[in-house]
């Protein structure tokens, strides 16, 4: 697709293809996930080319990829938003699975940690994933992050070692890192023929046949005998594969225990059972040439589950509170989860949903169980990256977009009105960096609020709040890159010019000990007065446990109707901060006593009293500041290792280890985010542009006292 095609994005394709009439067991909903620059988008492009979806393979460097369609993605050569696309595949090499037309719905996800929300929500609704590793380095930091995300949602995976044709490729070392760093029960089902520039094909360890680039005929794979010098190596890896998967199939296990070789069908059956159960992860290896990718597509079809292979989706009946399930059948009651919202300039607000049971038609009324609101479906749309295809009906197992539903947001459960069910939602990490933003002109001021709201609707990790003291709008996110791109999108998509301040670290406040506080609000104004009086106790909670409120009122010292206003006052005060204006976290608050007046007590009086009481208690509880600590991974040529470590040490970093991978040395450290501003530029300077860094949020830690005092002083707050 040429770069100019971006201007035509969102053109609706009105025709509905008969390819939608694919049985559910021949549907694969998969994601392509990986560390940044491992080759996700290039792998997706090759898949689209091999399946006939495109006539020419797109290039990230040239800005001609299908799934990276945003202008910012093409300019920067990175994936920013997950893109969905549908393609079809017929098995090439024979299988124990019935042959035929398989529909593969692919979501290409970002690798950069700033856009981790895209990975999180994609994995929540996918049935399987292809995990791409750089064959030179194996497991990298973001590899671990997305692997754990997939673990959390129980997503079966197959792995592919990419870039084995490049200098520094290490097949055995990469496999070792998958087993050791991820703790995965994994084994290769392919072995490369040659390595680095001599890579010329792969050995299929299941069929025990070779597929070399010279043997490809008429765009199909042709089998060859395994080169004589690799037969023993292939036998060794095949034995390891059989050992790893025999427990998942009785026939394969029986043959293994009797010392016999399982046949191809029983071995594939065992691999599939292990993958679907999430207990085995087959590894393929090569590069993005035809032999590797066609075998990868075969593996997707043969080993990753269809919607029909998965257990019924579980949820909770909101009326009874009881657990319920929904079968993956078109005649079951409709249930779905919304996982993404997009503002499209041509069709308006698009809500992406995954249908777990039942079917829906355009024009029908559905029920948003999370918001307890009915919504009417305007149009149903199939997704093809930046292209749309209108359909009249959507079925179980499909991922579609809905036009016309206004109140549904990311993570909401949808059902039919008379059979509601709440499905597991999607959790997102808290923002770690903020900056002030203001409109450049008065005309921009009116448009900025709407633009920010729409962008926040799309990205759950993007937060907006107003600072009442400075009258500033503060936007927060997962990193500088995310905020930079969102501001750029405001200008390009919404015509809003804005000025931004320098990025600010998202500090938090908390307490270290238990204490009590009193809040009393009394005001006489000539008529009816105001009276609210309460005592609260604050206790520290474990790091990352957040905020909790509880009423311990006994004997009616405060009427029940005033407990909620007290909680509101407490929550508002904690969100505004007490020590330096940063939100408080990891704190338990209990209201345990107080008094009231029969005439003068009111909601507003007790709300103010609650705010006063929690501030009084917190100031007695040894308040501290917390700062985000980042996990830092630097890949550098060995000659710059000393300079890189020295620079990191000057940034309050703790070096946790180093590791040699191919021609590079990897340095692992943790460092405060406050010290990492402009780090990428500094790293390029000290390494002649040859080192690269990956930074992601790790945890929060207490700010050293001398630095905390400076932060409090800058805030203008009274020191605690």
C-alpha positions as CSV (number, residue, x, y, z in Angstrom):
1,X,0.0,0.0,0.0
2,X,1.6,3.3,-1.0
3,X,2.0,6.1,1.6
4,X,-0.6,8.2,-0.1
5,X,-3.2,5.6,0.7
6,X,-3.3,6.9,4.3
7,X,-5.3,9.9,3.1
8,X,-8.1,7.5,2.0
9,X,-8.3,5.7,5.3
10,X,-11.6,4.3,6.5
11,X,-13.2,3.9,3.1
12,X,-16.1,1.6,3.6
13,X,-16.1,-1.6,1.5
14,X,-19.8,-2.3,1.0
15,X,-19.6,-5.9,-0.5
16,X,-19.9,-8.8,1.9
17,X,-17.7,-11.7,0.9
18,X,-19.0,-15.3,1.2
19,X,-15.6,-16.1,3.0
20,X,-17.4,-15.2,6.2
21,X,-19.3,-18.5,6.0
22,X,-16.4,-20.3,7.7
23,X,-17.2,-22.9,10.3
24,X,-16.2,-21.9,13.8
25,X,-13.6,-24.6,14.1
26,X,-11.8,-23.1,11.1
27,X,-11.5,-19.6,12.7
28,X,-8.3,-18.5,14.4
29,X,-8.2,-15.2,16.4
30,X,-4.5,-14.5,16.9
31,X,-2.3,-11.7,18.0
32,X,1.3,-11.0,17.0
33,X,3.2,-10.0,20.1
34,X,6.8,-9.2,20.9
35,X,9.5,-6.9,22.1
36,X,10.0,-3.7,20.0
37,X,11.9,-4.3,16.8
38,X,11.7,-8.2,17.0
39,X,9.8,-8.2,13.7
40,X,6.1,-8.3,14.5
41,X,4.9,-6.0,11.7
42,X,7.2,-7.5,9.1
43,X,6.0,-11.0,10.0
44,X,2.4,-9.8,9.7
45,X,3.2,-8.3,6.3
46,X,4.8,-11.5,5.1
47,X,1.7,-13.4,6.3
48,X,-0.6,-11.1,4.3
49,X,1.6,-11.5,1.2
50,X,1.8,-15.4,1.5
51,X,-2.0,-15.6,2.0
52,X,-2.7,-13.4,-1.1
53,X,-4.0,-10.5,0.9
54,X,-1.4,-8.2,-0.6
55,X,0.4,-8.4,-3.9
56,X,3.7,-6.9,-2.5
57,X,5.2,-7.2,0.9
58,X,5.1,-3.9,2.7
59,X,8.2,-2.4,4.4
60,X,8.4,-0.7,7.8
61,X,11.4,1.3,6.6
62,X,9.6,2.5,3.5
63,X,6.3,3.2,5.3
64,X,4.3,0.9,3.1
65,X,2.9,-1.6,5.6
66,X,-0.8,-2.4,5.8
67,X,-1.1,-2.7,9.6
68,X,1.0,0.4,10.4
69,X,-1.4,2.8,8.6
70,X,-1.3,5.9,10.9
71,X,0.9,8.7,9.6
72,X,2.9,8.7,12.9
73,X,3.5,4.9,12.6
74,X,4.9,5.3,9.1
75,X,7.1,8.3,10.0
76,X,8.6,6.7,13.1
77,X,8.7,3.1,11.9
78,X,6.9,1.8,15.0
79,X,3.5,0.3,15.8
80,X,1.4,2.6,17.9
81,X,-2.1,1.1,17.8
82,X,-3.1,-2.5,17.3
83,X,-4.5,-3.2,13.9
84,X,-6.9,-6.0,13.0
85,X,-7.0,-7.7,9.6
86,X,-8.6,-10.9,8.3
87,X,-7.0,-13.3,5.9
88,X,-7.4,-17.0,4.7
89,X,-5.1,-20.0,4.5
90,X,-5.2,-23.5,3.1
91,X,-2.8,-26.0,4.8
92,X,0.3,-26.6,2.8
93,X,2.0,-29.7,4.3
94,X,-0.8,-32.0,5.3
95,X,-2.2,-32.4,8.8
96,X,-4.4,-34.4,11.1
97,X,-6.8,-31.4,11.0
98,X,-9.3,-31.5,8.1
99,X,-8.0,-29.4,5.2
100,X,-9.9,-26.4,3.8
101,X,-10.3,-22.7,4.0
102,X,-9.2,-21.3,7.4
103,X,-10.0,-17.8,8.4
104,X,-7.3,-16.1,10.4
105,X,-8.1,-12.8,12.2
106,X,-4.8,-11.2,13.1
107,X,-4.1,-8.3,15.5
108,X,-0.7,-6.8,15.1
109,X,0.2,-5.2,18.5
110,X,2.8,-2.5,19.4
111,X,6.1,-3.5,21.0
112,X,6.8,-0.2,22.8
113,X,5.9,-0.1,26.5
114,X,4.2,3.3,26.2
115,X,1.5,1.5,24.2
116,X,1.1,-1.5,26.5
117,X,-2.6,-0.9,26.8
118,X,-3.0,-2.0,23.1
119,X,-1.3,-5.4,24.0
120,X,-3.3,-5.8,27.2
121,X,-6.7,-5.4,25.6
122,X,-5.8,-7.4,22.5
123,X,-4.7,-10.4,24.6
124,X,-7.9,-10.2,26.7
125,X,-10.0,-11.1,23.6
126,X,-7.7,-13.3,21.5
127,X,-7.8,-17.1,21.4
128,X,-4.1,-17.5,20.6
129,X,-0.9,-15.6,19.9
130,X,2.3,-15.8,17.9
131,X,5.2,-14.6,20.1
132,X,8.0,-13.2,17.9
133,X,11.6,-13.3,19.3
134,X,14.7,-11.7,17.8
135,X,16.8,-14.8,17.1
136,X,20.0,-12.9,18.0
137,X,18.9,-11.9,21.6
138,X,16.1,-14.3,22.5
139,X,14.0,-13.0,25.5
140,X,14.2,-9.2,26.0
141,X,12.4,-7.0,28.6
142,X,9.2,-6.4,26.7
143,X,9.2,-10.1,25.7
144,X,8.8,-10.9,29.4
145,X,6.1,-8.2,29.9
146,X,3.9,-9.4,27.1
147,X,4.5,-13.1,28.0
148,X,3.2,-12.4,31.5
149,X,0.2,-10.5,30.1
150,X,-0.6,-13.6,27.9
151,X,-0.2,-15.8,31.0
152,X,-2.6,-13.6,32.9
153,X,-5.3,-14.1,30.3
154,X,-4.5,-17.8,29.6
155,X,-3.6,-17.2,25.9
156,X,-2.0,-20.2,24.2
157,X,1.1,-19.3,22.2
158,X,3.4,-20.5,19.5
159,X,6.9,-18.9,19.3
160,X,9.0,-18.0,16.3
161,X,12.7,-17.1,16.4
162,X,13.0,-14.3,13.8
163,X,16.1,-12.8,12.1
164,X,18.2,-16.0,12.3
165,X,19.7,-14.9,8.9
166,X,21.4,-11.9,10.6
167,X,24.8,-11.6,12.1
168,X,24.8,-12.7,15.8
169,X,21.9,-15.2,15.4
170,X,21.9,-17.7,18.2
171,X,19.3,-20.5,17.9
172,X,20.3,-22.5,20.9
173,X,20.9,-19.5,23.1
174,X,17.5,-18.0,22.2
175,X,15.7,-21.3,23.1
176,X,17.6,-21.4,26.4
177,X,16.5,-17.9,27.3
178,X,12.9,-18.8,26.6
179,X,13.1,-21.8,29.0
180,X,15.1,-20.0,31.7
181,X,13.8,-16.4,31.7
182,X,10.2,-17.3,31.0
183,X,10.0,-20.7,32.7
184,X,8.2,-22.0,29.6
185,X,7.8,-25.7,28.7
186,X,9.0,-25.1,25.2
187,X,10.8,-27.0,22.5
188,X,11.5,-26.4,18.8
189,X,9.4,-28.1,16.1
190,X,11.8,-26.7,13.4
191,X,15.6,-26.5,13.2
192,X,17.4,-24.0,10.9
193,X,19.5,-25.2,8.0
194,X,22.5,-22.9,8.4
195,X,22.7,-19.7,10.4
196,X,23.3,-16.0,9.8
197,X,23.9,-15.4,6.1
198,X,24.2,-19.1,5.4
199,X,20.5,-19.7,6.5
200,X,18.9,-21.5,3.6
201,X,15.8,-23.2,5.1
202,X,14.4,-25.2,8.0
203,X,14.0,-28.9,9.1
204,X,10.4,-29.9,10.1
205,X,11.1,-32.0,13.2
206,X,7.7,-33.6,13.1
207,X,7.8,-34.8,9.4
208,X,11.6,-35.1,9.6
209,X,11.9,-33.4,6.2
210,X,13.8,-30.3,5.0
211,X,12.2,-27.2,3.4
212,X,14.9,-25.1,1.7
213,X,14.5,-21.9,-0.2
214,X,15.7,-23.6,-3.4
215,X,13.1,-26.3,-3.1
216,X,10.1,-23.9,-3.2
217,X,8.0,-24.6,-6.3
218,X,5.0,-22.6,-7.5
219,X,4.7,-20.8,-4.2
220,X,4.3,-24.1,-2.4
221,X,6.7,-25.9,-0.1
222,X,8.5,-28.9,-1.5
223,X,10.0,-31.5,0.8
224,X,13.7,-32.5,0.7
225,X,15.7,-35.0,2.6
226,X,17.5,-33.6,5.7
227,X,21.2,-32.7,4.9
228,X,23.4,-35.5,6.1
229,X,25.4,-33.3,8.5
230,X,22.2,-32.3,10.4
231,X,20.5,-35.7,10.7
232,X,21.8,-36.4,14.2
233,X,21.1,-32.9,15.4
234,X,17.5,-33.2,14.1
235,X,17.0,-36.5,15.8
236,X,18.2,-35.0,19.1
237,X,15.8,-32.1,18.9
238,X,12.9,-34.4,17.8
239,X,13.5,-36.6,20.8
240,X,13.4,-33.6,23.1
241,X,10.1,-32.5,21.4
242,X,8.5,-36.0,21.9
243,X,9.6,-36.0,25.5
244,X,8.1,-32.6,26.1
245,X,4.6,-33.3,24.6
246,X,4.0,-37.0,25.0
247,X,2.1,-36.4,28.3
248,X,-0.6,-34.5,26.4
249,X,-1.7,-37.5,24.3
250,X,-2.3,-41.1,25.5
251,X,-1.2,-42.7,22.3
252,X,2.0,-40.6,22.0
253,X,2.7,-41.3,25.7
254,X,2.2,-45.1,25.3
255,X,4.6,-45.2,22.3
256,X,7.2,-43.0,24.2
257,X,7.1,-45.3,27.2
258,X,7.6,-48.3,25.0
259,X,10.5,-46.7,23.3
260,X,8.7,-46.3,20.0
261,X,8.5,-43.2,17.7
262,X,5.0,-41.7,17.6
263,X,3.6,-41.2,14.1
264,X,3.1,-37.7,12.6
265,X,-0.6,-37.6,13.4
266,X,-0.3,-38.5,17.1
267,X,2.7,-36.2,17.6
268,X,0.7,-33.2,16.1
269,X,-2.3,-34.2,18.2
270,X,-0.1,-34.1,21.4
271,X,1.4,-30.7,20.4
272,X,-2.0,-29.3,19.8
273,X,-3.4,-30.6,23.1
274,X,-0.4,-29.1,25.0
275,X,-0.7,-25.7,23.2
276,X,-4.5,-25.4,23.7
277,X,-4.0,-26.2,27.4
278,X,-1.4,-23.5,27.7
279,X,1.2,-26.0,28.9
280,X,3.4,-26.3,25.8
281,X,4.9,-23.7,23.5
282,X,6.3,-24.9,20.2
283,X,9.2,-22.9,18.7
284,X,9.7,-22.2,15.0
285,X,12.7,-20.5,13.6
286,X,14.0,-18.8,10.5
287,X,13.4,-15.4,8.9
288,X,10.6,-13.7,7.0
289,X,11.1,-15.7,3.8
290,X,8.5,-18.0,2.3
291,X,9.4,-21.4,3.9
292,X,9.4,-20.0,7.4
293,X,6.1,-18.1,7.1
294,X,4.2,-20.8,5.3
295,X,5.1,-23.3,8.0
296,X,4.2,-20.7,10.6
297,X,0.7,-20.4,9.0
298,X,0.4,-24.1,9.1
299,X,1.3,-24.1,12.8
300,X,-1.3,-21.4,13.5
301,X,-4.0,-23.5,12.0
302,X,-2.8,-26.9,13.4
303,X,-1.9,-25.9,17.0
304,X,-3.6,-22.7,18.1
305,X,-7.3,-23.0,19.2
306,X,-10.4,-22.0,17.4
307,X,-13.3,-20.4,19.4
308,X,-14.9,-23.9,19.5
309,X,-11.8,-25.4,21.3
310,X,-12.0,-23.0,24.3
311,X,-14.1,-23.6,27.4
312,X,-17.3,-21.7,27.7
313,X,-16.7,-18.0,28.7
314,X,-17.4,-17.5,32.4
315,X,-19.0,-14.5,34.0
316,X,-21.3,-13.3,36.8
317,X,-25.1,-12.8,36.6
318,X,-25.6,-9.2,37.9
319,X,-29.1,-10.0,39.2
320,X,-28.2,-13.1,41.3
321,X,-24.4,-12.6,41.8
322,X,-24.0,-16.3,40.7
323,X,-21.3,-17.5,38.3
324,X,-22.6,-18.4,34.8
325,X,-21.1,-19.5,31.5
326,X,-21.9,-19.0,27.9
327,X,-21.3,-21.7,25.2
328,X,-19.5,-20.6,22.1
329,X,-22.5,-21.2,19.9
330,X,-24.5,-19.0,17.6
331,X,-27.8,-20.1,19.1
332,X,-26.7,-19.2,22.7
333,X,-27.6,-15.9,24.3
334,X,-25.5,-13.0,23.0
335,X,-22.5,-12.0,25.1
336,X,-19.5,-9.9,24.2
337,X,-16.7,-7.7,25.6
338,X,-15.8,-4.3,24.2
339,X,-12.0,-3.9,24.1
340,X,-11.2,-0.8,22.1
341,X,-12.8,2.5,21.1
342,X,-11.7,4.5,18.0
343,X,-12.8,7.8,16.7
344,X,-13.0,7.5,13.0
345,X,-13.3,10.7,10.9
346,X,-15.7,9.0,8.4
347,X,-18.0,6.8,10.5
348,X,-17.7,8.4,13.9
349,X,-17.2,6.4,17.1
350,X,-16.2,2.7,16.5
351,X,-16.3,0.2,19.4
352,X,-14.4,-3.0,18.9
353,X,-16.1,-6.1,20.4
354,X,-15.3,-9.8,20.7
355,X,-18.4,-12.0,20.5
356,X,-18.2,-14.9,22.9
357,X,-21.7,-16.4,22.3
358,X,-24.8,-15.7,20.2
359,X,-25.0,-13.4,17.3
360,X,-26.2,-9.8,16.6
361,X,-27.7,-7.8,13.7
362,X,-27.4,-4.2,12.7
363,X,-30.4,-2.3,14.2
364,X,-30.8,-4.5,17.3
365,X,-30.9,-3.3,20.9
366,X,-28.2,-4.7,23.2
367,X,-27.6,-4.2,26.9
368,X,-24.4,-2.7,28.4
369,X,-24.3,-4.7,31.6
370,X,-21.4,-2.7,33.1
371,X,-23.2,0.6,32.6
372,X,-26.7,-0.8,33.0
373,X,-27.8,1.0,29.8
374,X,-29.4,-0.2,26.6
375,X,-27.7,0.6,23.3
376,X,-28.8,0.3,19.7
377,X,-26.4,-1.0,17.1
378,X,-26.2,1.3,14.1
379,X,-23.8,-0.6,11.9
380,X,-21.6,-3.7,12.1
381,X,-18.2,-3.5,10.5
382,X,-15.5,-6.1,9.8
383,X,-11.9,-4.7,10.2
384,X,-9.1,-4.7,7.6
385,X,-6.5,-2.4,9.2
386,X,-7.7,1.1,8.1
387,X,-10.4,-0.3,5.8
388,X,-13.9,-1.2,6.9
389,X,-16.4,-3.7,5.5
390,X,-20.1,-3.3,6.4
391,X,-21.9,-6.5,7.4
392,X,-25.5,-7.2,8.4
393,X,-24.8,-9.8,11.1
394,X,-21.9,-10.9,13.4
395,X,-21.5,-14.3,14.9
396,X,-19.8,-16.2,17.8
397,X,-16.0,-16.0,17.7
398,X,-15.9,-12.9,15.6
399,X,-14.1,-9.6,16.3
400,X,-16.1,-6.7,14.8
401,X,-16.6,-3.0,15.3
402,X,-19.9,-1.4,16.2
403,X,-21.1,2.0,15.1
404,X,-23.8,3.9,17.0
405,X,-23.3,2.8,20.6
406,X,-22.5,5.9,22.6
407,X,-22.0,4.9,26.2
408,X,-19.9,1.7,25.8
409,X,-16.2,2.0,26.7
410,X,-13.2,-0.3,27.0
411,X,-13.8,-3.3,29.2
412,X,-17.7,-3.1,29.2
413,X,-19.7,-6.4,29.0
414,X,-22.5,-6.5,26.5
415,X,-25.4,-9.0,26.3
416,X,-29.1,-9.2,25.3
417,X,-31.4,-7.4,27.8
418,X,-33.0,-10.5,29.2
419,X,-29.8,-12.6,29.8
420,X,-27.2,-10.2,31.3
421,X,-23.7,-11.5,32.2
422,X,-20.6,-9.5,33.4
423,X,-17.4,-10.9,31.9
424,X,-13.9,-10.4,33.2
425,X,-12.9,-6.8,32.4
426,X,-9.5,-5.5,31.4
427,X,-7.0,-4.0,33.9
428,X,-4.5,-1.3,32.8
429,X,-1.4,0.1,34.5
430,X,-1.4,3.5,36.2
431,X,0.3,6.4,34.3
432,X,3.8,7.3,35.4
433,X,4.4,10.6,33.7
434,X,2.5,13.9,33.3
435,X,2.7,17.2,31.6
436,X,0.8,20.4,31.5
437,X,-1.0,21.3,28.3
438,X,-2.7,24.5,27.2
439,X,-4.3,25.7,23.9
440,X,-2.2,27.9,21.7
441,X,-5.1,30.2,20.9
442,X,-8.6,30.9,22.1
443,X,-10.2,29.1,19.2
444,X,-8.1,26.0,20.1
445,X,-9.4,26.2,23.7
446,X,-12.9,25.2,22.6
447,X,-11.7,22.3,20.6
448,X,-9.0,21.0,23.0
449,X,-11.4,19.7,25.6
450,X,-13.3,17.6,23.0
451,X,-10.1,16.3,21.5
452,X,-8.7,15.3,24.8
453,X,-11.9,13.5,25.8
454,X,-12.0,11.5,22.6
455,X,-8.3,10.5,22.9
456,X,-8.9,9.5,26.5
457,X,-11.9,7.5,25.4
458,X,-9.6,5.6,23.0
459,X,-6.7,5.0,25.4
460,X,-7.4,3.8,29.0
461,X,-3.9,4.7,30.1
462,X,-4.3,8.3,29.1
463,X,-5.7,10.5,31.9
464,X,-6.8,14.1,32.1
465,X,-7.3,16.2,35.1
466,X,-7.5,19.9,36.0
467,X,-5.3,21.6,38.6
468,X,-7.7,24.0,40.3
469,X,-4.8,25.9,41.9
470,X,-2.9,26.7,38.7
471,X,-5.9,26.4,36.3
472,X,-3.8,24.0,34.2
473,X,-4.9,20.9,32.4
474,X,-2.6,18.0,33.2
475,X,-2.4,14.9,30.9
476,X,-0.8,11.7,32.1
477,X,0.4,8.5,30.4
478,X,2.9,5.6,30.3
479,X,5.8,7.6,28.8
480,X,7.0,10.7,26.9
481,X,6.5,9.0,23.5
482,X,2.8,8.2,24.2
483,X,2.1,11.8,25.3
484,X,4.1,13.3,22.4
485,X,2.1,11.2,19.8
486,X,-1.2,12.1,21.5
487,X,-0.4,15.8,21.3
488,X,0.6,15.3,17.6
489,X,-2.7,13.5,17.0
490,X,-4.6,16.4,18.5
491,X,-3.0,18.7,15.9
492,X,-3.4,16.4,12.9
493,X,-6.8,14.8,13.5
494,X,-8.6,17.5,15.5
495,X,-6.9,20.7,14.3
496,X,-5.9,21.7,17.8
497,X,-2.6,23.5,18.4
498,X,-1.4,23.2,22.0
499,X,1.6,24.1,24.0
500,X,3.0,21.7,26.6
501,X,5.3,22.0,29.6
502,X,8.2,19.7,30.3
503,X,7.2,16.1,31.4
504,X,6.7,15.7,35.2
505,X,7.1,12.5,37.1
506,X,3.9,11.1,38.6
507,X,4.9,11.0,42.2
508,X,2.6,9.6,44.9
509,X,2.1,10.2,48.6
510,X,1.6,7.6,51.3
511,X,2.1,7.1,55.0
512,X,4.3,4.9,57.1
513,X,2.4,4.5,60.4
514,X,-1.1,4.4,61.9
515,X,-2.6,7.5,63.3
516,X,-6.0,9.2,64.1
517,X,-7.4,12.5,63.1
518,X,-10.4,14.7,63.8
519,X,-12.4,16.9,61.5
520,X,-15.0,19.3,62.8
521,X,-16.9,21.7,60.5
522,X,-19.2,24.2,62.2
523,X,-20.7,27.3,60.6
524,X,-23.5,29.5,61.8
525,X,-24.9,31.9,59.1
526,X,-27.9,33.3,60.9
527,X,-30.4,30.7,59.7
528,X,-29.7,27.0,59.6
529,X,-26.1,26.2,60.3
530,X,-23.7,23.5,59.2
531,X,-22.4,20.8,61.5
532,X,-20.2,17.8,60.7
533,X,-17.8,16.0,63.1
534,X,-15.9,12.8,62.6
535,X,-12.8,10.9,63.7
536,X,-10.9,8.7,61.3
537,X,-8.0,6.3,61.5
538,X,-5.4,5.9,58.8
539,X,-3.2,2.8,58.3
540,X,-0.5,2.1,55.7
541,X,-1.1,-0.7,53.2
542,X,1.3,-2.8,51.2
543,X,3.0,-1.2,48.2
544,X,0.6,-1.3,45.2
545,X,-2.5,-2.1,47.2
546,X,-4.2,1.2,46.7
547,X,-6.9,3.0,48.7
548,X,-9.6,1.4,50.9
549,X,-12.3,3.0,53.1
550,X,-14.4,1.4,55.8
551,X,-17.0,2.6,58.3
552,X,-16.6,1.3,61.9
553,X,-19.4,3.5,63.3
554,X,-21.4,1.7,66.0
555,X,-24.3,2.9,68.1
556,X,-25.4,5.6,65.6
557,X,-22.9,8.3,66.6
558,X,-23.0,9.3,62.9
559,X,-26.2,8.5,60.9
560,X,-25.7,6.0,58.0
561,X,-26.7,8.6,55.4
562,X,-23.6,10.8,56.3
563,X,-21.0,8.0,55.8
564,X,-21.0,8.3,52.0
565,X,-20.3,12.1,52.2
566,X,-17.5,11.5,54.6
567,X,-16.0,8.9,52.1
568,X,-16.3,11.4,49.3
569,X,-14.5,14.1,51.3
570,X,-11.8,11.6,52.2
571,X,-11.3,10.5,48.6
572,X,-11.2,14.0,47.2
573,X,-8.6,15.1,49.7
574,X,-6.4,12.0,49.0
575,X,-6.7,12.5,45.2
576,X,-5.5,16.2,45.6
577,X,-2.7,15.2,47.9
578,X,-1.6,16.6,51.3
579,X,2.2,16.6,51.4
580,X,3.1,18.0,47.9
581,X,-0.1,17.9,45.9
582,X,0.3,14.3,44.5
583,X,-2.4,11.6,44.9
584,X,-2.2,9.5,48.0
585,X,-2.1,5.7,47.7
586,X,-1.6,2.5,49.7
587,X,-3.7,3.8,52.6
588,X,-6.6,2.4,54.6
589,X,-9.0,4.9,56.1
590,X,-11.7,4.0,58.7
591,X,-14.2,6.4,60.2
592,X,-14.9,5.2,63.7
593,X,-16.6,8.0,65.7
594,X,-18.1,11.4,65.5
595,X,-21.1,13.5,66.5
596,X,-24.0,15.1,64.6
597,X,-26.7,17.8,65.0
598,X,-30.3,17.0,64.5
599,X,-30.9,20.2,62.5
600,X,-27.6,21.6,61.3
601,X,-25.9,18.4,60.0
602,X,-25.8,17.9,56.2
603,X,-24.0,16.0,53.5
604,X,-21.7,18.9,52.6
605,X,-20.8,19.5,56.3
606,X,-19.7,15.9,56.7
607,X,-17.9,15.8,53.4
608,X,-15.8,18.8,54.6
609,X,-15.3,17.2,58.0
610,X,-14.1,13.9,56.3
611,X,-11.6,15.9,54.3
612,X,-10.3,17.7,57.3
613,X,-10.1,14.5,59.4
614,X,-8.1,12.5,56.9
615,X,-5.6,15.4,56.4
616,X,-5.2,15.7,60.1
617,X,-4.6,12.0,60.5
618,X,-2.2,11.8,57.5
619,X,0.0,14.6,58.7
620,X,0.5,12.6,62.0
621,X,1.3,9.4,60.1
622,X,4.8,10.0,58.9
623,X,4.0,10.9,55.3
624,X,6.5,10.1,52.5
625,X,6.7,10.6,48.7
626,X,6.9,7.6,46.3
627,X,8.5,7.7,42.9
628,X,8.1,5.4,39.9
629,X,11.1,3.1,39.4
630,X,11.8,1.9,35.9
631,X,13.3,-1.3,34.6
632,X,16.1,-0.4,32.2
633,X,17.7,-2.7,29.7
634,X,20.6,-1.3,27.6
635,X,22.1,-3.2,24.6
636,X,25.5,-1.9,23.8
637,X,28.8,-2.9,22.0
638,X,31.2,-4.1,24.7
639,X,33.6,-1.2,24.3
640,X,30.9,1.3,25.6
641,X,29.8,-0.9,28.6
642,X,31.9,1.0,31.2
643,X,30.6,4.4,30.0
644,X,27.0,3.2,30.0
645,X,27.2,1.7,33.5
646,X,28.9,4.9,34.8
647,X,26.2,7.1,33.4
648,X,23.5,4.9,34.8
649,X,25.1,4.9,38.3
650,X,25.1,8.7,38.2
651,X,21.3,8.5,37.8
652,X,20.7,6.7,41.1
653,X,20.4,3.4,39.1
654,X,21.0,0.0,40.6
655,X,22.9,-2.3,38.2
656,X,21.4,-5.8,38.5
657,X,23.6,-7.6,36.0
658,X,25.0,-7.9,32.5
659,X,24.7,-10.6,29.9
660,X,26.5,-11.2,26.6
661,X,24.2,-11.8,23.7
662,X,25.7,-12.2,20.2
663,X,27.8,-9.1,19.4
664,X,26.1,-7.0,22.1
665,X,26.3,-6.8,25.9
666,X,23.0,-6.3,27.8
667,X,23.0,-4.2,31.0
668,X,20.1,-4.7,33.4
669,X,19.3,-2.0,35.9
670,X,16.5,-0.2,37.8
671,X,16.5,3.6,38.0
672,X,14.1,6.4,39.1
673,X,12.1,7.8,36.2
674,X,12.9,11.3,37.4
675,X,16.6,10.7,36.5
676,X,15.8,9.3,33.0
677,X,14.6,12.4,31.2
678,X,16.4,12.6,27.8
679,X,18.2,9.3,28.5
680,X,17.9,8.1,24.9
681,X,19.7,11.1,23.6
682,X,22.5,10.8,26.2
683,X,22.9,7.1,25.5
684,X,23.4,7.8,21.7
685,X,26.0,10.4,22.6
686,X,28.1,8.2,24.8
687,X,27.9,5.2,22.4
688,X,28.3,6.9,19.1
689,X,24.7,6.0,18.3
690,X,25.3,2.3,18.6
691,X,23.6,1.5,21.9
692,X,19.8,1.3,22.5
693,X,17.7,1.3,25.6
694,X,14.4,-0.2,26.7
695,X,12.7,1.3,29.7
696,X,9.4,0.2,31.3
697,X,7.7,0.8,34.7
698,X,8.7,-1.6,37.5
699,X,7.4,-0.4,40.8
700,X,7.2,2.6,43.3
701,X,9.8,3.3,46.0
702,X,10.3,5.9,48.6
703,X,12.0,9.1,47.5
704,X,15.2,9.9,49.4
705,X,14.5,12.4,52.1
706,X,16.7,15.2,50.7
707,X,15.1,14.9,47.2
708,X,11.6,14.7,48.8
709,X,12.2,18.0,50.7
710,X,13.1,19.7,47.4
711,X,9.9,18.4,45.7
712,X,7.8,19.6,48.6
713,X,9.5,23.0,48.6
714,X,8.8,23.4,44.8
715,X,5.1,22.5,45.4
716,X,4.6,25.4,47.7
717,X,2.9,23.1,50.3
718,X,3.6,23.3,54.0
719,X,6.2,20.6,54.9
720,X,4.8,17.8,57.0
